[in-house]
Amino acid sequence: MRISELVMGYEAPIRLGFFFGIFAFMAGWELLAPRRVLNVSKAMRWANNLGIVVLNTVLLRFLFPAAAVGIALFAREQGWGLLNYFQLPYGIAVLASVVAMDFAIYLQHVMFHAVPALWRLHRMHHADLDFDVTTGARFHPVEIILSMLIKFAVIAVLGAPALAIVIFEVLLNGTAMFNHSNVRIPRRLDAALRWLVVTPDMHRVHHSVEDDEANSNFGFNLPWWDRLLGTYRDQPRAGHEAMTIGIKTFRDTKRCDTLWGMLVLPFVGKITGYAINRREWINTDKTR
């Protein structure tokens, strides 16, 4: 059996297996060594955050039954993409695709902070009043659909192998749960890990209510892009235990951490300036 056929046949169970395994591991770690005291009912947040996950999964399978792997196989059959044109060794093509896809996700994340209409969708992710493993899978359905379409375009341009897509999706989901987890990692170990992967302490800065901190540390998996492109921030000013998570203008539990409140959040309020332009710290109540 060819690798592409094997990947296509087992793509869903592979991804689900890793998702549930990593989720269970990180949830257990949170119980044993939490980084912060949570402020909102965990049962309520988990029920609603995981409810969004189920909704998004069903929606994506309905709209895109072949998923990203199907696009990769179609691009190969059509000869689309740089890697299908230049014919690199298979292992190098897989590695290059995973790294390039990660960079594309970094750029997409920056874009969702930079464009007001896209920020309205993405702010549902940031409006979570606490920060734990379920936050990593909490995204508005419209953002999920747009992200998938962007991913399709990147795969077609790259000509990424199907195996690279499965590896990338597993890494992206796994590291999103890891770096959103409420877990305590020794400072020295965290500093070393940050050269290889985005850690929870690194990404938690991105969920600060302070604009300049929230517009930093955009990476999900590889930490290099933030360092190379000037968006890296080491620590929050208030410290990880004292920092405030979320968005200044959205502090109501019913709006931020209930299923209906999350779904309508993009349509609340007026569109203001570009969120990413506010990267300077101003000690006022100026909101996003």
ZIBELHU-V575902 format. One record per residue. N is the residue number from 1. RES is the residue in one small letter. PSI is psi in degrees with one decimal (NA if undefined). OMEGA is omega as a letter, one per 20 degrees, with the letter a starting at -180 (* if undefined). BURIAL is + if it has 24 or more other ideal C-beta (glycine too) atoms within 12 Angstrom, else -. Layout:
BEGIN
N_RES_PSI_OMEGA_BURIAL ; N_RES_PSI_OMEGA_BURIAL
END
This chain:
BEGIN
1_m_132.1_a_- ; 2_r_153.5_a_- ; 3_i_-42.3_a_+ ; 4_s_-39.4_r_+ ; 5_e_-39.8_r_- ; 6_l_-44.1_r_- ; 7_v_-46.1_a_+ ; 8_m_-38.0_a_+ ; 9_g_-30.6_a_- ; 10_y_12.4_a_- ; 11_e_-49.0_a_+ ; 12_a_-51.4_r_+ ; 13_p_-32.3_r_- ; 14_i_-48.9_a_+ ; 15_r_-43.1_a_+ ; 16_l_-40.1_r_- ; 17_g_-46.2_r_- ; 18_f_-38.9_a_+ ; 19_f_-52.9_a_+ ; 20_f_-36.4_r_- ; 21_g_-47.9_a_- ; 22_i_-40.4_r_+ ; 23_f_-47.0_a_+ ; 24_a_-41.2_a_- ; 25_f_-47.7_a_- ; 26_m_-36.9_r_+ ; 27_a_-40.1_r_+ ; 28_g_-40.3_r_- ; 29_w_-40.5_r_- ; 30_e_-37.5_r_+ ; 31_l_-38.3_a_- ; 32_l_-35.9_a_- ; 33_a_71.3_a_- ; 34_p_146.1_r_+ ; 35_r_-38.4_a_+ ; 36_r_157.8_r_+ ; 37_v_126.6_a_- ; 38_l_147.7_a_+ ; 39_n_-25.3_a_- ; 40_v_151.8_r_+ ; 41_s_120.8_a_- ; 42_k_-38.5_a_+ ; 43_a_-42.5_a_- ; 44_m_-47.0_a_+ ; 45_r_-45.9_a_+ ; 46_w_-41.8_a_+ ; 47_a_-42.5_a_- ; 48_n_-41.0_r_+ ; 49_n_-41.8_r_+ ; 50_l_-26.7_r_+ ; 51_g_-38.7_r_+ ; 52_i_-38.4_r_+ ; 53_v_-46.3_r_+ ; 54_v_-45.2_r_- ; 55_l_-46.8_a_+ ; 56_n_-38.9_a_+ ; 57_t_-46.5_r_+ ; 58_v_-43.2_a_- ; 59_l_-45.3_a_- ; 60_l_-39.8_r_+ ; 61_r_-31.4_r_- ; 62_f_-44.7_a_- ; 63_l_-37.4_a_- ; 64_f_72.7_a_- ; 65_p_-30.6_r_- ; 66_a_-16.5_r_- ; 67_a_-165.7_a_+ ; 68_a_-32.3_r_+ ; 69_v_-39.1_r_+ ; 70_g_-38.8_r_+ ; 71_i_-40.2_r_+ ; 72_a_-43.2_r_+ ; 73_l_-40.1_r_+ ; 74_f_-42.0_r_+ ; 75_a_-38.2_r_+ ; 76_r_-43.0_r_+ ; 77_e_-35.0_a_- ; 78_q_-8.8_a_- ; 79_g_23.1_a_- ; 80_w_152.4_r_- ; 81_g_153.8_a_+ ; 82_l_-43.0_a_- ; 83_l_-24.8_r_+ ; 84_n_-26.2_a_+ ; 85_y_-44.9_a_- ; 86_f_-15.3_r_- ; 87_q_58.8_r_- ; 88_l_159.8_r_- ; 89_p_144.2_a_- ; 90_y_-45.5_a_- ; 91_g_-40.7_r_- ; 92_i_-39.6_r_- ; 93_a_-39.9_r_+ ; 94_v_-48.4_a_+ ; 95_l_-45.4_a_- ; 96_a_-37.7_a_+ ; 97_s_-43.1_a_+ ; 98_v_-44.9_a_+ ; 99_v_-44.0_a_+ ; 100_a_-39.8_r_+ ; 101_m_-37.5_r_+ ; 102_d_-41.2_r_+ ; 103_f_-38.7_r_+ ; 104_a_-38.9_r_+ ; 105_i_-38.2_r_+ ; 106_y_-49.2_a_+ ; 107_l_-39.0_r_+ ; 108_q_-41.6_a_+ ; 109_h_-44.1_r_+ ; 110_v_-43.1_a_+ ; 111_m_-37.9_a_+ ; 112_f_-15.2_r_+ ; 113_h_-25.5_a_+ ; 114_a_-32.2_a_- ; 115_v_121.3_a_- ; 116_p_-44.6_a_+ ; 117_a_-37.1_r_- ; 118_l_-35.5_r_+ ; 119_w_-35.9_r_+ ; 120_r_-36.0_r_+ ; 121_l_-46.6_a_+ ; 122_h_-24.3_a_+ ; 123_r_-16.6_r_+ ; 124_m_-37.9_r_+ ; 125_h_-40.5_a_+ ; 126_h_-18.1_a_+ ; 127_a_-7.6_r_+ ; 128_d_127.9_a_+ ; 129_l_-11.7_r_+ ; 130_d_174.6_a_+ ; 131_f_105.9_r_+ ; 132_d_-170.3_a_+ ; 133_v_-30.7_a_+ ; 134_t_-22.3_r_+ ; 135_t_-31.5_a_+ ; 136_g_-15.4_a_+ ; 137_a_11.3_a_+ ; 138_r_97.6_r_+ ; 139_f_147.0_a_+ ; 140_h_141.5_a_+ ; 141_p_-37.6_r_+ ; 142_v_-38.5_r_+ ; 143_e_-39.8_r_+ ; 144_i_-41.9_r_+ ; 145_i_-45.9_r_- ; 146_l_-40.4_r_+ ; 147_s_-39.7_r_+ ; 148_m_-40.2_r_+ ; 149_l_-40.0_r_- ; 150_i_-41.7_r_+ ; 151_k_-42.3_r_+ ; 152_f_-44.7_a_+ ; 153_a_-42.4_r_- ; 154_v_-42.0_r_+ ; 155_i_-42.8_a_+ ; 156_a_-40.1_r_+ ; 157_v_-40.5_a_- ; 158_l_-36.1_a_+ ; 159_g_39.2_a_+ ; 160_a_137.9_r_+ ; 161_p_151.2_a_+ ; 162_a_-38.6_r_+ ; 163_l_-38.4_r_+ ; 164_a_-36.3_a_+ ; 165_i_-43.7_r_+ ; 166_v_-45.2_r_+ ; 167_i_-45.0_a_+ ; 168_f_-44.3_a_+ ; 169_e_-41.4_r_+ ; 170_v_-45.3_r_+ ; 171_l_-43.8_a_+ ; 172_l_-47.7_r_+ ; 173_n_-42.1_a_+ ; 174_g_-46.0_a_+ ; 175_t_-30.1_r_+ ; 176_a_-40.5_r_+ ; 177_m_-39.1_r_+ ; 178_f_-51.7_a_+ ; 179_n_-5.7_r_+ ; 180_h_2.5_a_+ ; 181_s_148.3_r_+ ; 182_n_66.2_a_+ ; 183_v_150.6_r_+ ; 184_r_124.3_r_- ; 185_i_132.1_r_+ ; 186_p_142.1_a_- ; 187_r_-44.0_a_- ; 188_r_-40.0_r_- ; 189_l_-40.6_r_- ; 190_d_-42.8_a_+ ; 191_a_-38.3_r_- ; 192_a_-43.0_a_- ; 193_l_-29.9_a_+ ; 194_r_-14.0_r_+ ; 195_w_-11.7_a_- ; 196_l_-33.7_a_- ; 197_v_152.2_r_+ ; 198_v_123.6_a_+ ; 199_t_164.8_r_+ ; 200_p_-42.5_r_+ ; 201_d_-35.6_r_+ ; 202_m_-45.8_a_+ ; 203_h_-26.2_r_+ ; 204_r_-32.8_r_+ ; 205_v_-37.7_a_+ ; 206_h_-18.5_a_+ ; 207_h_15.9_r_+ ; 208_s_153.1_r_+ ; 209_v_-16.1_a_+ ; 210_e_129.7_a_+ ; 211_d_-45.2_a_+ ; 212_d_-32.9_r_+ ; 213_e_-39.6_r_+ ; 214_a_-26.9_r_+ ; 215_n_42.1_r_+ ; 216_s_166.4_r_+ ; 217_n_62.5_a_+ ; 218_f_-13.6_a_+ ; 219_g_148.2_r_+ ; 220_f_-40.0_a_+ ; 221_n_-70.4_r_+ ; 222_l_134.3_a_+ ; 223_p_-1.9_a_+ ; 224_w_-34.1_a_- ; 225_w_-39.7_r_+ ; 226_d_-41.2_a_+ ; 227_r_-41.6_a_- ; 228_l_-33.8_a_- ; 229_l_10.4_r_- ; 230_g_20.2_r_- ; 231_t_15.0_a_+ ; 232_y_137.8_r_+ ; 233_r_130.0_a_+ ; 234_d_-53.7_a_- ; 235_q_156.0_r_+ ; 236_p_148.8_a_+ ; 237_r_-41.3_a_- ; 238_a_-5.8_a_- ; 239_g_157.5_a_- ; 240_h_-32.3_r_+ ; 241_e_-32.7_a_- ; 242_a_-18.3_a_- ; 243_m_153.2_r_+ ; 244_t_130.2_a_+ ; 245_i_142.3_r_+ ; 246_g_-150.1_a_+ ; 247_i_136.5_a_+ ; 248_k_-39.0_a_+ ; 249_t_-6.5_a_- ; 250_f_93.9_a_+ ; 251_r_6.0_a_- ; 252_d_123.9_a_- ; 253_t_-39.3_a_- ; 254_k_-31.8_r_- ; 255_r_-35.8_a_+ ; 256_c_-30.7_a_+ ; 257_d_25.4_r_+ ; 258_t_153.5_a_+ ; 259_l_-48.5_a_+ ; 260_w_-43.2_r_- ; 261_g_-39.9_r_+ ; 262_m_-40.5_a_+ ; 263_l_-33.9_a_+ ; 264_v_-5.9_a_- ; 265_l_-39.5_a_+ ; 266_p_-18.7_a_+ ; 267_f_10.3_a_- ; 268_v_131.8_r_- ; 269_g_173.5_a_- ; 270_k_152.1_r_- ; 271_i_128.3_a_- ; 272_t_-152.8_a_- ; 273_g_176.6_a_- ; 274_y_121.4_a_- ; 275_a_-39.0_a_+ ; 276_i_-16.9_r_+ ; 277_n_-20.3_a_- ; 278_r_72.3_a_+ ; 279_r_1.1_r_+ ; 280_e_140.3_a_- ; 281_w_124.8_r_- ; 282_i_121.1_a_- ; 283_n_66.3_r_- ; 284_t_-176.1_r_- ; 285_d_18.8_r_- ; 286_k_130.7_a_- ; 287_t_170.7_r_- ; 288_r_NA_*_+
END
